[in-house]
Amino acid sequence: MISVTSWIRHKHSFTSFNVNISQIMDGRDRTFHLLQVFLCFFVFASTEETKQNCSQVQCPGPLIYYNDVGCTPVYKNEGDCCAYKYNCDHLYARSPNKCYIKDRSYEIGEFASQEDIKFCDKACVCVSGKNSTRFWCFDISYEYDPHFDVSCYLKRNIHECGPGIPTCPKNDSEIPQCIVDRYRYRDGQSFKPIKEPWKWCVCQEGYKGDNIEPFCITTGIRCGIEYYENIDIANKNAPIYRPYGNSAISCTNYWRRQNANDTVISNAIGPTAPDENSSGEEDLICKFGNLTMNIGDELSQNIYNYPNCARCVCEVPPTPTCKIDYYNYLSEPALRNCFYFNDTVISNPNNSASPAENHSGETDPTCKFGDLTMNIGDQLSPSTDYDSPRVNCTCEVPPTPTCKLLNSSFVFW
């Protein structure tokens, strides 16, 4: 008799297997085994569907960095959604006197091919910089009419780099809208789908939730890290992802660079997965400068230098994942100096706070944020950094300001 296990292993013999069961089973046993077959088929089909729909956004590691510089994902098992490491060997054999985009090299003075540059760059040429080579790109500039009618908006499409064509509807109800990942966008606004981070999309009339042309295109080069960051790549530095930034889809210009005080904290986040280090592969490690990290190891933090405040953990080799947790400083006061976003204090004009308002018996009812001092009711200025989260920080109960994430109907990038 062919077992259910055998059927799963030889899934293409379903028909003959069903006949064999029908021939040798009857009554309750036959019904029971047919039910087993049906359930196995349902589970198997569901598993296949899950594999097909899995998204890299759910995977750990600095994925957008790996994608941008042309690293190759390596999977433990066929059909896995997430790579357990990436092959980035090509990055470490590069000449300091050339420019690179993925697997293509350019001499100083040579222009990059159009397929290797960003969608909206006119041209990029390899130049010699102070510390390393880099690309110098010519952008397309646009002039705006200073008397632009405020009742109009700019209608763009995915094949335009500029702001789009001025469109003047009779009323707002005529403007098409798109709902994407629970956010609302208006006609002409760009968005990136959470589960398809490599696509660039524009809301247009007729969008029904399918991220295909003419609403979306797939971009090969997302952040252009290799344009300007060759020395960081060569030195095995790690990109830093800002508060609430997803390392699978978020671009960054910040880097964690090695300093003389850096040390490796062994497996600071707890035990690794049972088979994570059992493959016997010597390259299942992260490299940071001249330091080596095993899976789960963490870099020490330098609280006196903002870029070094990021928490860096070896998750998916060979580059550690570095990210700042915005709320860490609330529970770890030593990290308060990590958050310098050109902040200033906005004084509360109605401030009439008295020492008794802090309920602590202290005579100085102020909040401390880095080297800033806030009276009760004072707020921190909104960050000028577009990558920062929309957060409102107010001095309510000293000595730490209360920070709350603001809601928004639109996301711009």
C-alpha positions as CSV (number, residue, x, y, z in Angstrom):
1,M,0.0,0.0,0.0
2,I,1.3,3.5,-0.9
3,S,1.5,5.7,2.2
4,V,0.5,9.3,2.4
5,T,4.2,10.1,2.9
6,S,5.0,8.4,-0.4
7,W,2.4,10.5,-2.1
8,I,3.8,13.7,-0.9
9,R,7.3,12.7,-2.1
10,H,5.9,11.7,-5.5
11,K,3.2,14.4,-5.8
12,H,2.8,13.8,-9.6
13,S,1.4,10.3,-9.0
14,F,-1.8,11.5,-7.4
15,T,-4.2,9.9,-9.8
16,S,-2.7,6.4,-9.7
17,F,-2.3,6.7,-5.9
18,N,-6.0,7.5,-5.6
19,V,-6.9,4.4,-7.7
20,N,-4.8,2.2,-5.5
21,I,-6.5,3.4,-2.4
22,S,-9.9,2.9,-4.0
23,Q,-9.0,-0.6,-4.9
24,I,-7.9,-1.7,-1.5
25,M,-9.9,0.4,1.0
26,D,-13.5,0.3,1.8
27,G,-15.9,1.6,4.4
28,R,-14.6,3.8,7.2
29,D,-11.0,3.1,6.5
30,R,-11.4,4.2,2.9
31,T,-13.1,7.4,3.9
32,F,-10.5,8.1,6.6
33,H,-7.5,7.7,4.3
34,L,-9.2,9.7,1.5
35,L,-9.7,12.5,4.1
36,Q,-6.0,12.2,5.0
37,V,-5.0,12.6,1.3
38,F,-7.3,15.6,0.9
39,L,-5.8,17.3,4.0
40,C,-2.3,16.6,2.9
41,F,-3.0,18.1,-0.5
42,F,-4.6,21.2,1.0
43,V,-1.6,21.7,3.4
44,F,0.9,21.1,0.5
45,A,-0.9,23.6,-1.8
46,S,-1.1,26.2,1.0
47,T,2.7,25.8,1.6
48,E,3.4,26.2,-2.1
49,E,1.2,29.4,-2.1
50,T,3.0,30.8,0.9
51,K,6.4,30.3,-0.7
52,Q,5.2,32.1,-3.9
53,N,3.8,35.0,-1.9
54,C,6.7,35.5,0.6
55,S,8.3,38.9,0.5
56,Q,11.9,40.0,1.3
57,V,10.5,42.7,3.4
58,Q,9.9,40.1,6.1
59,C,13.5,39.0,6.0
60,P,16.3,40.2,8.3
61,G,19.6,41.9,7.2
62,P,20.5,45.0,5.2
63,L,18.7,43.7,2.2
64,I,18.5,47.0,0.2
65,Y,22.2,47.4,0.6
66,Y,22.9,43.9,-0.6
67,N,20.6,44.4,-3.6
68,D,22.1,47.8,-4.5
69,V,25.7,46.6,-4.6
70,G,25.0,43.3,-6.4
71,C,25.5,40.7,-3.7
72,T,24.1,37.3,-4.4
73,P,21.6,35.7,-1.9
74,V,22.4,32.2,-0.6
75,Y,19.6,30.0,0.7
76,K,19.8,27.0,3.0
77,N,16.9,25.2,1.3
78,E,15.3,25.4,-2.1
79,G,12.2,27.5,-1.9
80,D,13.2,29.5,1.2
81,C,12.0,33.0,1.4
82,C,15.0,34.5,3.2
83,A,18.7,34.1,2.4
84,Y,20.8,33.1,5.4
85,K,23.8,34.9,3.9
86,Y,24.9,36.8,0.9
87,N,28.0,36.4,-1.4
88,C,29.6,39.9,-1.6
89,D,33.2,38.7,-2.5
90,H,33.2,41.0,-5.6
91,L,33.2,44.0,-3.3
92,Y,36.5,43.2,-1.7
93,A,38.5,42.8,-5.0
94,R,37.9,46.2,-6.3
95,S,40.6,48.7,-7.4
96,P,40.6,52.1,-5.5
97,N,41.3,53.8,-8.8
98,K,38.0,52.8,-10.5
99,C,34.3,53.3,-10.1
100,Y,31.9,50.4,-9.8
101,I,28.2,49.7,-10.2
102,K,27.5,46.1,-9.3
103,D,29.7,43.9,-11.5
104,R,30.7,46.7,-14.0
105,S,33.8,48.8,-13.6
106,Y,34.6,52.3,-15.0
107,E,37.8,54.2,-15.5
108,I,38.2,57.7,-14.2
109,G,36.7,60.0,-16.8
110,E,34.4,57.3,-18.2
111,F,30.6,57.8,-18.3
112,A,28.4,55.1,-16.9
113,S,26.0,53.3,-19.2
114,Q,22.4,54.4,-19.0
115,E,21.3,51.1,-17.6
116,D,23.7,51.5,-14.6
117,I,22.4,54.9,-13.4
118,K,19.3,56.0,-11.6
119,F,16.2,56.6,-13.6
120,C,16.3,60.4,-13.2
121,D,20.0,61.0,-13.7
122,K,21.0,62.5,-17.0
123,A,24.6,61.2,-17.0
124,C,27.2,60.0,-14.5
125,V,30.9,60.2,-14.9
126,C,33.6,58.5,-12.8
127,V,35.8,61.1,-11.0
128,S,38.7,60.9,-8.5
129,G,37.7,62.2,-5.1
130,K,39.7,63.1,-2.0
131,N,39.8,59.6,-0.5
132,S,38.3,57.4,-3.3
133,T,36.7,57.5,-6.6
134,R,33.0,58.3,-7.0
135,F,30.5,59.2,-9.7
136,W,29.5,62.7,-10.5
137,C,26.0,62.8,-11.8
138,F,24.1,65.5,-13.7
139,D,20.5,65.8,-12.6
140,I,17.6,67.1,-14.6
141,S,16.5,70.5,-13.2
142,Y,13.0,71.9,-13.3
143,E,11.7,75.4,-12.9
144,Y,8.5,76.1,-11.0
145,D,6.0,78.8,-11.8
146,P,6.0,81.1,-8.7
147,H,2.3,81.9,-9.5
148,F,1.2,78.3,-9.6
149,D,-2.6,78.1,-8.8
150,V,-3.0,76.5,-5.4
151,S,-6.2,74.8,-6.6
152,C,-4.1,72.8,-9.1
153,Y,-1.8,69.9,-8.6
154,L,1.1,68.3,-10.6
155,K,0.1,65.1,-12.4
156,R,3.1,62.9,-13.1
157,N,3.5,59.3,-14.3
158,I,6.1,56.6,-13.8
159,H,8.1,57.6,-16.9
160,E,8.6,61.2,-15.9
161,C,11.3,62.4,-13.6
162,G,9.8,65.9,-13.2
163,P,6.9,67.0,-11.0
164,G,4.4,66.4,-13.8
165,I,1.8,68.4,-15.7
166,P,-0.2,71.0,-13.9
167,T,-3.8,69.8,-13.6
168,C,-6.7,71.9,-12.4
169,P,-9.8,70.0,-11.4
170,K,-13.1,71.8,-10.8
171,N,-13.2,70.4,-7.3
172,D,-11.2,68.0,-5.1
173,S,-13.7,65.1,-5.6
174,E,-12.5,64.8,-9.2
175,I,-9.0,63.9,-8.1
176,P,-8.3,60.2,-8.3
177,Q,-7.1,58.5,-5.1
178,C,-5.3,55.3,-4.4
179,I,-5.3,53.2,-1.2
180,V,-2.0,51.4,-0.7
181,D,-1.0,49.6,2.4
182,R,-3.6,51.5,4.4
183,Y,-2.3,54.9,3.2
184,R,-4.2,57.3,0.9
185,Y,-2.4,58.9,-2.1
186,R,-3.7,61.4,-4.6
187,D,-3.3,61.4,-8.3
188,G,0.4,62.0,-9.2
189,Q,1.8,61.1,-5.8
190,S,4.5,58.4,-5.7
191,F,4.6,55.4,-3.4
192,K,6.5,52.2,-2.8
193,P,4.5,49.0,-2.0
194,I,5.5,47.5,1.3
195,K,5.6,44.0,-0.2
196,E,7.3,45.0,-3.4
197,P,10.0,47.4,-2.3
198,W,11.9,47.4,-5.6
199,K,9.0,49.0,-7.4
200,W,8.4,52.7,-7.9
201,C,4.8,53.6,-8.4
202,V,2.6,56.7,-9.0
203,C,-1.1,56.9,-8.1
204,Q,-3.2,57.3,-11.3
205,E,-6.8,57.0,-12.3
206,G,-7.7,53.3,-12.7
207,Y,-5.4,51.9,-10.0
208,K,-7.0,48.8,-8.5
209,G,-4.3,47.6,-6.2
210,D,-2.2,45.8,-8.8
211,N,1.4,47.2,-8.9
212,I,2.0,46.8,-12.6
213,E,2.5,49.2,-15.5
214,P,1.3,51.9,-16.2
215,F,1.2,52.4,-12.4
216,C,4.5,50.9,-11.3
217,I,8.0,50.0,-12.7
218,T,10.8,48.0,-11.3
219,T,13.9,49.9,-10.5
220,G,17.3,48.1,-10.7
221,I,19.2,50.7,-8.7
222,R,17.4,52.0,-5.7
223,C,19.7,54.0,-3.5
224,G,22.9,54.4,-5.6
225,I,25.2,53.5,-2.7
226,E,28.0,52.7,-5.1
227,Y,27.8,56.3,-6.6
228,Y,29.4,57.9,-3.6
229,E,30.2,55.4,-0.8
230,N,33.1,53.4,-2.3
231,I,35.4,54.0,0.6
232,D,32.8,52.8,3.1
233,I,32.2,49.7,1.1
234,A,35.9,49.0,0.8
235,N,36.5,49.5,4.5
236,K,33.7,47.1,5.4
237,N,31.6,49.8,7.1
238,A,27.9,49.1,7.8
239,P,25.0,51.3,6.7
240,I,22.9,52.7,9.5
241,Y,19.1,52.6,9.2
242,R,17.2,55.4,10.9
243,P,14.4,55.1,13.4
244,Y,11.5,53.1,11.9
245,G,13.5,52.6,8.8
246,N,13.1,49.1,7.2
247,S,16.5,47.8,6.2
248,A,14.8,45.9,3.4
249,I,13.4,49.0,1.7
250,S,14.9,52.1,3.2
251,C,17.9,54.0,1.7
252,T,20.4,55.7,4.0
253,N,23.4,58.0,3.8
254,Y,24.6,57.1,7.3
255,W,27.4,54.7,8.0
256,R,28.8,53.0,11.1
257,R,32.6,53.3,10.8
258,Q,35.1,51.4,12.9
259,N,36.9,53.3,15.7
260,A,39.7,52.2,18.1
261,N,37.2,51.6,20.9
262,D,35.0,49.1,19.1
263,T,34.6,45.6,20.5
264,V,32.4,42.7,19.7
265,I,29.9,41.6,22.3
266,S,29.4,37.8,21.9
267,N,25.8,36.8,21.0
268,A,24.2,39.7,22.9
269,I,20.7,39.0,21.6
270,G,20.5,35.5,22.9
271,P,21.0,32.0,21.4
272,T,21.0,31.6,17.6
273,A,18.7,29.2,15.7
274,P,19.5,25.5,16.4
275,D,21.1,25.0,13.0
276,E,22.3,28.5,12.3
277,N,26.0,27.8,13.0
278,S,26.0,24.1,12.4
279,S,26.6,24.1,8.6
280,G,30.3,24.0,9.1
281,E,30.8,27.0,6.8
282,E,33.7,29.2,7.8
283,D,32.2,32.3,6.0
284,L,29.0,32.4,8.1
285,I,30.4,35.5,9.8
286,C,30.0,39.3,9.5
287,K,32.9,41.6,8.8
288,F,33.1,45.1,10.2
289,G,36.4,46.8,9.5
290,N,39.0,44.3,10.8
291,L,36.5,42.8,13.3
292,T,34.8,39.5,12.9
293,M,31.3,38.8,14.2
294,N,29.5,35.5,14.6
295,I,25.7,35.3,14.1
296,G,24.0,37.1,17.0
297,D,27.1,39.0,18.0
298,E,26.7,42.8,18.6
299,L,29.1,45.8,18.3
300,S,29.7,47.9,21.4
301,Q,28.1,51.3,21.4
302,N,29.9,54.7,21.6
303,I,27.4,57.1,23.1
304,Y,29.4,60.2,22.3
305,N,29.2,60.0,18.5
306,Y,25.8,59.8,16.9
307,P,26.6,57.4,14.1
308,N,28.2,55.0,16.6
309,C,25.0,54.9,18.7
310,A,23.3,52.4,16.4
311,R,22.8,48.9,17.5
312,C,24.7,46.6,15.1
313,V,24.0,42.9,15.1
314,C,25.3,40.2,12.8
315,E,22.0,38.8,11.4
316,V,22.7,37.9,7.7
317,P,26.4,37.9,6.8
318,P,28.6,39.4,5.7
319,T,27.5,42.9,6.8
320,P,26.0,43.6,10.3
321,T,22.6,45.1,10.5
322,C,22.8,48.6,12.1
323,K,19.7,50.4,13.3
324,I,18.7,53.0,15.8
325,D,15.7,52.3,18.0
326,Y,14.2,55.8,18.6
327,Y,12.7,54.8,22.0
328,N,15.9,53.2,23.4
329,Y,17.0,56.4,25.0
330,L,13.8,56.5,27.1
331,S,14.9,53.3,28.9
332,E,18.6,53.8,28.5
333,P,19.4,57.4,29.5
334,A,23.0,57.0,28.5
335,L,21.9,56.8,24.9
336,R,20.2,60.2,24.9
337,N,23.2,61.8,23.2
338,C,22.6,59.6,20.2
339,F,19.7,61.7,18.9
340,Y,21.0,64.8,17.3
341,F,18.7,65.8,14.4
342,N,19.5,69.6,14.5
343,D,17.0,69.9,17.3
344,T,16.0,73.1,19.1
345,V,13.6,73.8,21.9
346,I,10.3,75.5,21.1
347,S,9.3,77.3,24.3
348,N,5.8,77.1,25.5
349,P,4.4,80.7,25.4
350,N,1.9,79.8,28.1
351,N,4.4,78.2,30.4
352,S,3.7,78.9,34.0
353,A,5.1,75.8,35.4
354,S,6.1,75.8,39.0
355,P,8.6,73.5,40.8
356,A,5.7,71.5,42.3
357,E,4.6,70.4,38.8
358,N,7.2,67.7,38.5
359,H,5.9,65.9,41.6
360,S,9.4,64.8,42.5
361,G,10.3,67.4,45.2
362,E,13.1,68.8,42.9
363,T,13.5,72.5,42.4
364,D,14.4,72.2,38.7
365,P,11.4,70.9,36.8
366,T,13.1,70.5,33.5
367,C,13.5,67.7,30.9
368,K,16.9,66.8,29.5
369,F,17.4,65.7,25.9
370,G,21.0,65.4,24.9
371,D,22.5,68.7,25.8
372,L,19.2,70.5,25.5
373,T,17.0,71.6,28.5
374,M,13.3,71.9,28.3
375,N,10.8,73.5,30.6
376,I,7.4,71.8,31.2
377,G,5.3,72.3,28.1
378,D,8.3,72.9,25.8
379,Q,8.5,70.9,22.6
380,L,11.4,69.8,20.4
381,S,11.5,71.2,17.0
382,P,10.4,68.8,14.2
383,S,13.4,67.1,12.6
384,T,14.6,68.6,9.4
385,D,15.8,65.1,8.4
386,Y,13.3,63.5,5.9
387,D,14.3,60.1,7.1
388,S,13.2,60.8,10.7
389,P,9.9,59.6,12.0
390,R,7.1,62.1,12.6
391,V,7.4,62.4,16.4
392,N,6.2,65.0,18.8
393,C,8.3,65.3,21.9
394,T,7.0,67.4,24.9
395,C,8.3,67.9,28.4
396,E,5.4,66.7,30.5
397,V,6.9,64.8,33.4
398,P,10.7,65.5,34.0
399,P,13.4,64.6,33.5
400,T,12.6,62.8,30.2
401,P,10.4,64.3,27.4
402,T,7.4,62.3,26.3
403,C,7.7,61.4,22.6
404,K,4.7,60.1,20.6
405,L,4.6,59.0,17.0
406,L,2.2,61.2,14.9
407,N,-0.3,59.7,12.5
408,S,-0.4,60.8,8.9
409,S,-2.7,60.2,5.9
410,F,0.1,60.5,3.4
411,V,3.7,59.2,3.1
412,F,6.0,61.1,0.9
413,W,9.5,60.0,-0.2
